[in-house]
């Protein structure tokens, strides 16, 4: 699925969660993804401002696919309004650190299937993967597995596993991170960060991801090249899924 970043109402793309670059108008991009028959879309607002409900309303009116939104969500009323506007799932991040009771209430009210926990991972100075809190620019002394287990107990329905070190690099996914997390949780895991070619998507799926979110690859023509809103062809995606199914059968045998 495309993972789009929203900042001040416009689409941007980052590299390692830094240096956001303008890539276009959100509504126009949504129209293109509709034409590409994308199955689901992920929209994350990195503005650190109030939720732009007017922008989201314009986006949901144009969006023909399930839309997952995260960013600046602080109250149950925020969530309720987003769902009323047509958002399918809510991505939570900061409130997982600040107000677990609010997340529990949201799960109770809207169902665990509606709540996605965003887990940002970054290597510390010793090269050890730890949970990263972007709003504080702080690497926490918390391992990915430890944190995901806490979230599973909390009752969230899905994990968005984001490799900060691979974000916007086109260097391939952090497969070791994906294996580490997916082997230790029963929750669906959507992996993000580093996809630069179809093989990277395949690697993510074959190593445990329930899905793969792509950023740079769907907003740029190539690495270090101009903006181009695009998405892999259906046939190419189907081949990846078929290969995954064949591997599953072999494992069962």
TORPASE-924283 format. One record per residue (C-alpha): residue number from 1; x, y, z. Coordinates in Angstrom, 3 decimals, decimal comma, always signed. Layout:
<atoms>
+-----+----------+----------+----------+
: num :     east :    north :       up :
+-----+----------+----------+----------+
: NUM :        X :        Y :        Z :
...
+-----+----------+----------+----------+
</atoms>
This chain:
<atoms>
+-----+----------+----------+----------+
: num :     east :    north :       up :
+-----+----------+----------+----------+
:   1 :   +0,000 :   +0,000 :   +0,000 :
:   2 :   +1,160 :   +3,588 :   -0,552 :
:   3 :   +2,325 :   +5,370 :   +2,603 :
:   4 :   +1,797 :   +9,092 :   +2,055 :
:   5 :   +3,079 :  +11,836 :   +4,352 :
:   6 :   +1,014 :  +14,970 :   +4,819 :
:   7 :   +2,503 :  +18,278 :   +5,988 :
:   8 :   +0,540 :  +21,534 :   +6,112 :
:   9 :   -2,004 :  +20,054 :   +3,713 :
:  10 :   +0,503 :  +18,944 :   +1,064 :
:  11 :   +2,237 :  +15,659 :   +0,340 :
:  12 :   +5,899 :  +15,387 :   +1,314 :
:  13 :   +8,543 :  +12,669 :   +1,521 :
:  14 :  +11,249 :  +12,327 :   +4,118 :
:  15 :  +14,607 :  +10,590 :   +4,384 :
:  16 :  +15,137 :   +8,900 :   +7,745 :
:  17 :  +12,239 :  +10,963 :   +9,162 :
:  18 :  +14,015 :  +14,200 :   +8,232 :
:  19 :  +14,182 :  +16,811 :   +5,445 :
:  20 :  +10,591 :  +16,640 :   +4,135 :
:  21 :  +10,418 :  +17,487 :   +0,425 :
:  22 :   +7,258 :  +18,614 :   -1,364 :
:  23 :   +5,875 :  +16,032 :   -3,787 :
:  24 :   +2,433 :  +17,373 :   -4,676 :
:  25 :   -1,228 :  +17,814 :   -3,900 :
:  26 :   -2,826 :  +15,095 :   -1,803 :
:  27 :   -6,181 :  +15,013 :   -3,586 :
:  28 :   -4,579 :  +14,754 :   -7,029 :
:  29 :   -2,391 :  +11,887 :   -5,806 :
:  30 :   -5,457 :  +10,086 :   -4,426 :
:  31 :   -7,162 :  +10,328 :   -7,827 :
:  32 :   -4,151 :   +8,689 :   -9,471 :
:  33 :   -4,075 :   +5,877 :   -6,906 :
:  34 :   -7,789 :   +5,309 :   -7,562 :
:  35 :   -6,950 :   +4,777 :  -11,233 :
:  36 :   -4,147 :   +2,398 :  -10,239 :
:  37 :   -6,708 :   +0,318 :   -8,269 :
:  38 :   -4,727 :   +0,459 :   -5,036 :
:  39 :   -6,271 :   -1,787 :   -2,363 :
:  40 :   -5,565 :   +0,405 :   +0,662 :
:  41 :   -3,834 :   +3,677 :   +1,449 :
:  42 :   -1,952 :   +4,950 :   +4,487 :
:  43 :   -1,864 :   +8,694 :   +5,241 :
:  44 :   +0,314 :  +10,078 :   +8,046 :
:  45 :   +0,268 :  +13,774 :   +8,986 :
:  46 :   +3,671 :  +14,940 :  +10,281 :
:  47 :   +2,698 :  +18,616 :  +10,724 :
:  48 :   +2,561 :  +18,628 :  +14,552 :
:  49 :   -0,561 :  +20,775 :  +14,317 :
:  50 :   -4,285 :  +20,239 :  +14,760 :
:  51 :   -5,823 :  +17,588 :  +12,518 :
:  52 :   -6,724 :  +19,224 :   +9,162 :
:  53 :  -10,260 :  +17,850 :   +9,003 :
:  54 :  -11,081 :  +20,019 :   +5,976 :
:  55 :   -8,210 :  +18,481 :   +3,990 :
:  56 :   -9,103 :  +14,978 :   +5,140 :
:  57 :  -12,724 :  +15,544 :   +4,127 :
:  58 :  -11,605 :  +16,456 :   +0,585 :
:  59 :   -9,373 :  +13,383 :   +0,469 :
:  60 :  -12,019 :  +10,915 :   +1,688 :
:  61 :  -14,549 :  +12,264 :   -0,830 :
:  62 :  -12,123 :  +11,360 :   -3,624 :
:  63 :  -10,698 :   +8,155 :   -2,148 :
:  64 :  -12,299 :   +4,927 :   -3,431 :
:  65 :  -10,130 :   +2,634 :   -1,287 :
:  66 :   -9,911 :   +1,994 :   +2,488 :
:  67 :   -7,957 :   +4,854 :   +4,047 :
:  68 :   -5,877 :   +4,618 :   +7,218 :
:  69 :   -4,946 :   +7,923 :   +8,921 :
:  70 :   -2,526 :   +8,915 :  +11,666 :
:  71 :   -1,159 :  +12,161 :  +13,065 :
:  72 :   -1,966 :  +14,550 :  +15,937 :
:  73 :   -4,771 :  +12,342 :  +17,263 :
:  74 :   -5,308 :  +13,258 :  +20,909 :
:  75 :   -8,921 :  +12,561 :  +21,848 :
:  76 :  -11,766 :  +10,101 :  +21,311 :
:  77 :  -13,648 :  +12,931 :  +19,618 :
:  78 :  -10,774 :  +13,299 :  +17,127 :
:  79 :  -11,140 :   +9,618 :  +16,281 :
:  80 :  -14,921 :   +9,765 :  +16,053 :
:  81 :  -14,754 :  +12,688 :  +13,641 :
:  82 :  -12,193 :  +10,886 :  +11,473 :
:  83 :  -14,371 :   +7,787 :  +11,269 :
:  84 :  -17,390 :   +9,953 :  +10,395 :
:  85 :  -15,377 :  +11,495 :   +7,562 :
:  86 :  -14,750 :   +8,040 :   +6,131 :
:  87 :  -11,420 :   +6,999 :   +7,617 :
:  88 :  -11,309 :   +3,198 :   +7,943 :
:  89 :   -8,500 :   +2,812 :  +10,511 :
:  90 :   -6,727 :   +5,111 :  +12,963 :
:  91 :   -2,934 :   +5,020 :  +13,406 :
:  92 :   -1,811 :   +5,904 :  +16,921 :
:  93 :   +1,712 :   +6,739 :  +18,016 :
:  94 :   +2,305 :   +9,474 :  +20,595 :
:  95 :   -0,767 :   +8,641 :  +22,665 :
:  96 :   +0,643 :   +5,146 :  +23,157 :
:  97 :   +3,251 :   +6,825 :  +25,346 :
:  98 :   +1,052 :   +9,554 :  +26,843 :
:  99 :   -2,393 :   +8,068 :  +27,426 :
: 100 :   -2,870 :   +4,304 :  +27,292 :
: 101 :   -6,311 :   +4,628 :  +28,879 :
: 102 :   -7,448 :   +6,654 :  +25,882 :
: 103 :   -6,237 :   +3,896 :  +23,539 :
: 104 :   -8,035 :   +1,269 :  +25,629 :
: 105 :  -11,222 :   +3,334 :  +25,435 :
: 106 :  -10,829 :   +3,676 :  +21,664 :
: 107 :  -10,427 :   -0,087 :  +21,277 :
: 108 :  -13,544 :   -0,620 :  +23,378 :
: 109 :  -15,592 :   +1,929 :  +21,413 :
: 110 :  -14,425 :   +1,317 :  +17,861 :
: 111 :  -12,973 :   -2,201 :  +17,970 :
: 112 :   -9,377 :   -3,389 :  +17,861 :
: 113 :   -9,555 :   -3,800 :  +14,063 :
: 114 :   -9,840 :   -0,015 :  +13,784 :
: 115 :   -6,706 :   +0,809 :  +15,791 :
: 116 :   -3,230 :   +0,473 :  +14,262 :
: 117 :   -0,174 :   +0,994 :  +16,464 :
: 118 :   +2,718 :   +2,731 :  +14,744 :
: 119 :   +6,053 :   +1,360 :  +15,966 :
: 120 :   +9,047 :   +3,411 :  +14,834 :
: 121 :  +12,408 :   +1,670 :  +15,187 :
: 122 :  +15,861 :   +3,231 :  +15,008 :
: 123 :  +19,333 :   +1,904 :  +15,794 :
: 124 :  +21,110 :   +3,513 :  +18,739 :
: 125 :  +24,783 :   +4,500 :  +18,776 :
: 126 :  +25,733 :   +0,846 :  +19,402 :
: 127 :  +23,734 :   -0,366 :  +16,404 :
: 128 :  +20,979 :   -1,922 :  +18,527 :
: 129 :  +17,400 :   -1,515 :  +17,292 :
: 130 :  +15,227 :   +0,389 :  +19,739 :
: 131 :  +11,830 :   +2,083 :  +19,779 :
: 132 :  +12,080 :   +5,671 :  +18,578 :
: 133 :   +9,770 :   +8,504 :  +19,637 :
: 134 :   +9,931 :  +10,948 :  +16,772 :
: 135 :   +8,035 :  +13,794 :  +18,455 :
: 136 :  +10,770 :  +13,917 :  +21,112 :
: 137 :  +13,616 :  +12,946 :  +18,747 :
: 138 :  +14,476 :  +10,296 :  +21,313 :
: 139 :  +15,586 :   +6,663 :  +21,091 :
: 140 :  +13,998 :   +4,817 :  +24,002 :
: 141 :  +15,548 :   +1,975 :  +25,953 :
: 142 :  +12,840 :   -0,345 :  +24,690 :
: 143 :  +13,296 :   -3,247 :  +22,291 :
: 144 :  +10,924 :   -3,756 :  +19,344 :
: 145 :   +9,747 :   -7,119 :  +20,689 :
: 146 :   +9,149 :   -5,816 :  +24,194 :
: 147 :   +7,097 :   -2,913 :  +22,864 :
: 148 :   +5,050 :   -4,961 :  +20,393 :
: 149 :   +4,203 :   -7,463 :  +23,120 :
: 150 :   +2,902 :   -4,595 :  +25,270 :
: 151 :   +0,760 :   -3,382 :  +22,381 :
: 152 :   -0,580 :   -6,880 :  +21,759 :
: 153 :   -1,658 :   -7,111 :  +25,392 :
: 154 :   -3,183 :   -3,626 :  +25,108 :
: 155 :   -5,421 :   -4,946 :  +22,342 :
: 156 :   -4,493 :   -3,045 :  +19,197 :
: 157 :   -5,461 :   -4,756 :  +15,967 :
: 158 :   -2,416 :   -4,185 :  +13,813 :
: 159 :   +1,209 :   -3,017 :  +13,870 :
: 160 :   +2,764 :   -0,522 :  +11,465 :
: 161 :   +6,457 :   -1,365 :  +11,758 :
: 162 :   +8,491 :   +1,565 :  +10,472 :
: 163 :  +12,274 :   +1,422 :  +10,066 :
: 164 :  +13,517 :   +4,986 :  +10,557 :
: 165 :  +16,992 :   +4,089 :   +9,292 :
: 166 :  +15,592 :   +2,792 :   +5,978 :
: 167 :  +12,984 :   +5,519 :   +5,410 :
: 168 :  +13,434 :   +7,113 :   +1,983 :
: 169 :  +16,724 :   +5,328 :   +1,272 :
: 170 :  +15,589 :   +2,866 :   -1,457 :
: 171 :  +18,071 :   +0,399 :   +0,121 :
: 172 :  +15,668 :   -2,440 :   +0,859 :
: 173 :  +13,711 :   -3,323 :   +3,971 :
: 174 :  +15,210 :   -4,172 :   +7,346 :
: 175 :  +14,521 :   -7,891 :   +7,021 :
: 176 :  +16,132 :   -8,766 :  +10,352 :
: 177 :  +13,764 :   -6,355 :  +12,095 :
: 178 :  +10,759 :   -7,787 :  +10,260 :
: 179 :  +11,716 :  -11,357 :  +11,198 :
: 180 :  +12,392 :  -10,396 :  +14,797 :
: 181 :   +8,964 :   -8,829 :  +15,260 :
: 182 :   +6,732 :  -11,084 :  +13,143 :
: 183 :   +8,141 :  -14,233 :  +14,751 :
: 184 :   +7,067 :  -12,998 :  +18,178 :
: 185 :   +3,572 :  -11,594 :  +17,616 :
: 186 :   +0,229 :  -12,865 :  +16,394 :
: 187 :   -0,759 :   -9,392 :  +15,199 :
: 188 :   -0,722 :   -8,493 :  +11,488 :
: 189 :   +2,413 :   -6,444 :  +10,762 :
: 190 :   +2,608 :   -3,867 :   +7,983 :
: 191 :   +6,273 :   -3,132 :   +7,311 :
: 192 :   +7,542 :   +0,168 :   +5,974 :
: 193 :  +10,872 :   +1,773 :   +5,149 :
: 194 :  +13,430 :   +1,145 :   +2,407 :
: 195 :  +11,410 :   -0,275 :   -0,483 :
: 196 :  +13,054 :   +0,597 :   -3,795 :
: 197 :  +12,013 :   -2,269 :   -6,066 :
: 198 :   +9,483 :   -5,086 :   -6,330 :
: 199 :  +11,914 :   -7,593 :   -4,852 :
: 200 :  +11,925 :   -5,578 :   -1,607 :
: 201 :   +8,153 :   -5,987 :   -1,341 :
: 202 :   +8,502 :   -9,701 :   -1,980 :
: 203 :  +11,245 :   -9,979 :   +0,671 :
: 204 :   +9,045 :   -8,232 :   +3,219 :
: 205 :   +6,107 :  -10,567 :   +2,585 :
: 206 :   +8,185 :  -13,753 :   +2,465 :
: 207 :   +9,805 :  -12,869 :   +5,792 :
: 208 :   +6,586 :  -12,419 :   +7,732 :
: 209 :   +4,948 :   -9,103 :   +6,878 :
: 210 :   +1,189 :   -9,192 :   +6,360 :
: 211 :   +1,626 :   -6,208 :   +4,060 :
: 212 :   +4,223 :   -3,718 :   +2,869 :
: 213 :   +3,799 :   +0,055 :   +2,752 :
: 214 :   +5,821 :   +1,987 :   +0,163 :
: 215 :   +6,695 :   +5,673 :   +0,166 :
: 216 :   +9,429 :   +6,959 :   -2,155 :
: 217 :   +8,789 :   +4,259 :   -4,731 :
: 218 :   +5,236 :   +5,511 :   -5,315 :
: 219 :   +5,951 :   +9,259 :   -5,409 :
: 220 :   +9,253 :   +9,426 :   -7,335 :
: 221 :  +10,104 :   +8,087 :  -10,786 :
: 222 :  +13,410 :   +6,690 :   -9,473 :
: 223 :  +15,887 :   +7,390 :   -6,688 :
: 224 :  +17,147 :  +10,988 :   -6,858 :
: 225 :  +14,791 :  +11,662 :   -9,777 :
: 226 :  +11,641 :  +13,773 :  -10,197 :
: 227 :   +8,181 :  +13,376 :   -8,693 :
: 228 :   +5,937 :  +10,782 :  -10,328 :
: 229 :   +2,875 :   +9,357 :   -8,594 :
: 230 :   +2,841 :   +5,664 :   -9,482 :
: 231 :   +2,216 :   +2,176 :   -8,155 :
: 232 :   +3,350 :   -1,344 :   -9,132 :
: 233 :   +1,195 :   -3,057 :  -11,747 :
: 234 :   -1,509 :   -5,445 :  -10,568 :
: 235 :   +0,058 :   -8,394 :  -12,380 :
: 236 :   +3,419 :   -7,808 :  -10,707 :
: 237 :   +1,803 :   -7,605 :   -7,279 :
: 238 :   -0,211 :  -10,760 :   -7,960 :
: 239 :   +2,994 :  -12,633 :   -8,810 :
: 240 :   +4,408 :  -11,684 :   -5,402 :
: 241 :   +1,234 :  -12,930 :   -3,693 :
: 242 :   +1,285 :  -16,160 :   -5,706 :
: 243 :   +4,922 :  -16,765 :   -4,771 :
: 244 :   +4,024 :  -16,196 :   -1,135 :
: 245 :   +1,189 :  -18,716 :   -1,394 :
: 246 :   +3,472 :  -21,291 :   -2,986 :
: 247 :   +6,053 :  -20,833 :   -0,189 :
: 248 :   +3,273 :  -21,291 :   +2,388 :
: 249 :   +2,268 :  -24,587 :   +0,786 :
: 250 :   +5,854 :  -25,822 :   +0,769 :
: 251 :   +6,248 :  -24,948 :   +4,451 :
: 252 :   +3,050 :  -26,891 :   +5,339 :
: 253 :   +4,325 :  -29,947 :   +3,452 :
+-----+----------+----------+----------+
</atoms>
